[in-house]
Amino acid sequence: IHGVGYQCNDFESFTAGKCDQCGPNGDKCAVIGENAKLSQKYEKTTQNTRFFLSTTGKTPFFKYEFEIRVRLPEETPDSSDNHGILMVTLHGDNDEQITLNEKDQIFHLGQTYTFIAKFDYKFGDVKKVTFKWHRTLGGIIKQKMWIDSITVVPLSSDHILDTQAHLKEIKTFCTVNRGEAIQNEKDVDFDVICK
């Protein structure tokens, strides 16, 4: 059992989600807990580096984390951006609904938006994702949103520092009818592994 500490300048930046990436070679993360080990390169480079992690009040004290990437297509029949609040339900050994953004946000076509989901328990393997959005601006004509894919990255993985093994745990989900519009307030299953 372990947690992942993220390199960050200060606690405020960490809690704002600005330091939730391990970097291309994993050097911006530290695995903390049982069987955690650092490479010699890593031990030499972290002397004056600060790491932060999310904790709970009970054993094993670490939060289990997933990075959730929501990708919008380059173009749509509507060809416009959307305002709203996004929600996903992760399905696997457990089912848990998460609101990804607490405040209204604009979502631009062709962009990927990254969020962190944290759990007090070991969530397990994600088998599918249910997506829902709540329109906050746009009037009656903005009732549809297009999502290309949703990627789920386990950040509390045993393989977080083994790039090849960790890549195998990352899943990108699509809908059966990829490219169809998602209606405001409607649940849509992303249950197909994208090719």
C-alpha positions in Angstrom: 0.0 0.0 0.0 1.4 3.4 -0.9 0.6 6.9 -1.9 1.9 9.2 -4.5 3.6 12.5 -3.5 3.7 15.2 -6.2 6.4 17.8 -6.6 5.0 21.2 -6.0 6.2 24.7 -4.8 3.6 25.1 -2.1 0.5 23.5 -0.6 -1.9 26.0 -2.1 -0.8 25.1 -5.6 -1.1 21.4 -4.8 -4.6 21.7 -3.4 -5.6 23.7 -6.5 -4.6 20.8 -8.7 -1.6 22.5 -10.3 0.9 19.8 -9.4 -0.8 16.5 -10.3 1.5 15.2 -13.0 4.4 12.8 -12.6 6.3 14.2 -15.6 7.3 12.2 -18.7 9.9 10.2 -16.9 8.2 10.0 -13.5 10.7 12.4 -11.7 8.0 14.7 -10.4 6.4 12.0 -8.2 7.6 10.1 -5.1 6.0 6.8 -4.1 5.6 6.7 -0.4 4.7 3.6 1.7 5.5 -0.1 1.7 8.0 -1.3 -0.9 8.6 2.2 -2.1 12.0 2.7 -3.6 13.7 5.5 -5.3 16.3 5.2 -8.1 19.8 6.6 -7.5 19.1 9.4 -10.0 16.0 10.2 -8.1 17.7 10.2 -4.7 20.3 12.7 -6.0 17.8 15.1 -7.5 15.3 15.5 -4.6 17.5 17.0 -1.9 15.7 20.4 -1.9 12.4 19.4 -3.5 9.0 19.5 -1.8 6.4 16.8 -2.4 2.7 16.8 -1.3 0.1 14.0 -1.0 -3.5 13.6 0.0 -4.1 11.7 3.2 -7.0 10.3 5.2 -7.5 9.8 9.0 -7.3 6.0 8.9 -5.0 3.3 7.8 -3.3 3.2 5.3 -3.7 7.1 5.4 -3.2 7.5 1.7 -6.0 8.6 -0.7 -6.3 6.5 -3.9 -6.2 8.8 -6.9 -7.2 8.7 -10.5 -6.4 11.3 -13.2 -9.4 11.7 -15.5 -8.8 13.3 -18.9 -11.9 14.5 -20.8 -11.1 15.0 -24.5 -13.4 17.1 -26.8 -13.3 16.5 -30.5 -11.7 18.9 -33.0 -15.0 19.7 -34.7 -18.7 19.0 -34.2 -21.9 19.7 -36.2 -22.5 22.6 -33.8 -18.8 23.8 -33.8 -19.1 25.7 -30.6 -17.8 25.6 -27.1 -19.9 24.7 -24.1 -20.2 26.0 -20.5 -21.1 23.5 -17.8 -20.3 21.2 -14.9 -19.1 17.7 -15.7 -19.8 14.6 -13.7 -18.5 11.1 -14.1 -19.3 7.8 -12.4 -16.5 5.4 -12.3 -17.6 1.7 -12.5 -15.5 -1.2 -11.4 -15.3 -3.1 -8.1 -17.1 0.0 -6.7 -19.2 2.7 -8.3 -18.6 6.3 -7.4 -20.0 9.5 -8.9 -17.6 12.5 -9.0 -18.2 16.1 -9.9 -15.1 17.1 -11.9 -15.5 20.9 -11.8 -17.3 22.5 -8.9 -17.8 25.8 -10.8 -19.0 26.7 -14.3 -16.2 26.2 -16.8 -16.0 26.7 -20.5 -14.9 23.7 -22.6 -13.3 24.4 -26.0 -13.3 22.0 -28.9 -10.0 20.1 -29.5 -8.9 20.5 -25.9 -8.3 17.9 -23.2 -9.3 18.7 -19.6 -7.6 17.0 -16.7 -9.2 16.4 -13.2 -8.1 14.4 -10.2 -10.5 12.0 -8.4 -9.5 11.0 -4.9 -10.9 8.1 -2.8 -10.5 7.1 0.9 -10.5 3.5 -0.2 -8.9 1.3 -2.8 -11.3 1.8 -5.7 -10.0 -1.1 -7.9 -10.0 -1.4 -11.7 -12.2 0.9 -13.7 -14.3 -1.0 -16.2 -16.4 1.8 -17.7 -17.2 5.5 -17.1 -20.7 7.1 -17.2 -20.6 10.8 -18.2 -23.1 13.5 -17.5 -23.0 17.3 -17.9 -25.1 20.1 -16.6 -25.3 23.1 -18.9 -24.8 26.4 -17.0 -24.9 29.0 -19.9 -26.0 29.0 -23.5 -29.8 29.2 -23.4 -32.0 26.8 -25.2 -29.7 26.2 -28.2 -26.8 24.8 -26.1 -28.4 21.5 -25.1 -25.7 19.2 -26.6 -22.1 18.6 -25.9 -19.6 16.3 -27.7 -17.0 14.3 -25.9 -14.4 12.3 -27.9 -13.0 10.1 -25.1 -12.4 9.8 -21.4 -9.0 8.5 -20.2 -8.6 7.1 -16.6 -5.1 7.0 -15.2 -4.5 5.2 -11.9 -2.1 7.4 -9.9 -1.9 5.2 -6.8 -0.8 2.3 -8.9 2.0 -0.2 -7.8 3.5 0.6 -11.2 3.6 4.4 -11.1 7.3 4.5 -11.5 7.5 1.7 -14.0 6.5 3.5 -17.2 5.8 0.4 -19.4 3.7 -1.4 -16.7 1.9 1.8 -15.8 0.9 2.5 -19.4 -0.9 -0.8 -19.5 -3.1 0.3 -16.7 -4.3 3.5 -18.4 -7.6 3.1 -20.2 -9.2 5.4 -22.7 -13.0 4.9 -23.0 -15.4 5.9 -25.8 -19.1 5.5 -26.5 -20.5 2.7 -28.7 -21.6 5.5 -31.1 -18.5 7.7 -31.0 -19.1 11.2 -32.1 -22.8 11.4 -31.1 -24.0 14.4 -29.2 -24.6 14.1 -25.4 -27.8 15.8 -24.2 -27.8 18.1 -21.2 -28.4 16.1 -17.9 -28.4 12.7 -19.7 -26.2 9.8 -18.5 -24.0 8.3 -21.3 -21.8 5.2 -20.9 -18.3 5.3 -22.1 -17.8 1.5 -22.1 -15.7 0.8 -25.2 -11.9 0.9 -25.1 -11.0 3.4 -27.8 -8.8 2.3 -30.7 
